[in-house]
Amino acid sequence: MDCKEAQKCIRLFLADELNIGEAKKFVDHVRSCKDCMEELTIEYLLSEGVSRLENADDIDVESELEEKLNRVISRKRVHSQLKAGLFLVVFILICIFLLGGV
C-alpha cells in the first residue's frame, strides 16, 4: 500500500469499515510511514476529540490509537489461525473419506 491509498483508507479504518486484509495492509503501512501515521493521528484526534470534548473526557491519542492498530494485527492473526484450522479439518475429512472408501 502506498501513501495515497493509505490516506484514502484513514477514515474507513477509524470507522472500522476496512476488511481484515485491507486493515492489515493499512496498519503495516502507517507503522512504517511517519507522514501517514501523522495524518492518521490528526484524523483520530479530530474524530475522537470532538466527542470527548463534549463529554469532558480525557483523550490519550497515542496509546488509544496504538491499541486500535494492535487490535487489527490481533484480528488478522486470529483470522489466519482460523483459516489454517479449517484447512486442517477439511484435509482430515478428505483423508478419512478417501481411506474409508478404499
C-alpha positions in Angstrom: 0.0 0.0 0.0 1.3 3.4 -0.9 0.7 6.7 0.9 -2.1 7.8 -1.4 -4.0 4.6 -0.8 -3.3 4.7 2.9 -4.7 8.3 3.2 -7.8 7.2 1.4 -8.3 4.5 4.0 -7.8 6.6 7.1 -11.5 7.4 7.7 -12.6 3.9 6.7 -10.1 2.5 9.3 -11.3 4.8 12.0 -14.9 3.7 11.3 -13.9 0.0 11.3 -15.0 -0.3 7.7 -11.9 -2.0 6.2 -11.9 -5.7 5.7 -9.2 -7.6 7.6 -6.8 -7.8 4.7 -7.1 -4.1 3.9 -6.8 -3.1 7.5 -3.6 -5.2 7.9 -2.0 -3.5 4.9 -3.1 -0.2 6.2 -1.6 -0.8 9.7 1.6 -2.1 8.2 1.9 1.0 6.1 1.2 3.6 8.7 3.6 1.9 11.2 6.4 2.3 8.6 5.4 5.7 7.3 5.8 8.8 9.5 3.7 11.0 7.3 0.8 8.7 7.1 1.0 8.0 10.9 0.9 11.7 11.5 -2.2 12.1 9.2 -3.9 9.2 11.0 -3.1 10.7 14.4 -4.6 14.0 13.3 -7.8 12.4 11.9 -8.1 10.2 15.1 -7.7 13.3 17.3 -10.4 15.2 15.3 -12.9 12.3 15.3 -12.4 11.2 18.9 -11.6 14.7 20.3 -14.8 16.3 19.3 -16.9 13.7 21.0 -14.7 13.6 24.1 -14.7 17.3 24.5 -18.5 17.3 24.5 -18.3 14.8 27.4 -15.3 16.4 29.1 -13.4 13.1 28.8 -9.6 12.9 28.6 -8.0 11.6 25.5 -4.7 9.8 25.2 -4.3 9.8 21.4 -1.0 7.9 21.3 -2.0 4.9 23.4 -5.6 4.7 22.2 -4.5 4.8 18.5 -1.8 2.2 19.2 -4.4 0.0 20.8 -6.6 0.3 17.8 -3.7 -0.6 15.4 -2.8 -3.6 17.6 -6.4 -4.9 17.5 -6.1 -5.1 13.7 -3.0 -7.2 13.9 -4.6 -9.5 16.5 -7.7 -10.0 14.4 -5.6 -10.8 11.4 -3.6 -13.3 13.4 -6.8 -15.0 14.7 -8.3 -14.9 11.2 -5.2 -16.6 9.8 -5.3 -19.3 12.5 -8.9 -20.0 11.9 -8.3 -20.4 8.1 -5.4 -22.8 8.9 -7.6 -24.8 11.3 -10.4 -25.0 8.8 -8.0 -26.2 6.1 -6.7 -28.9 8.5 -10.2 -30.1 9.3 -11.2 -30.3 5.6 -7.9 -32.1 4.9 -8.6 -34.6 7.6 -12.2 -35.2 6.4 -11.0 -35.7 2.9 -8.4 -38.2 4.1 -11.0 -40.1 6.2 -13.3 -40.1 3.1 -10.6 -41.4 0.8 -9.3 -44.0 3.3 -12.8 -45.1 4.2 -13.7 -45.6 0.5 -10.7 -47.9 -0.1 
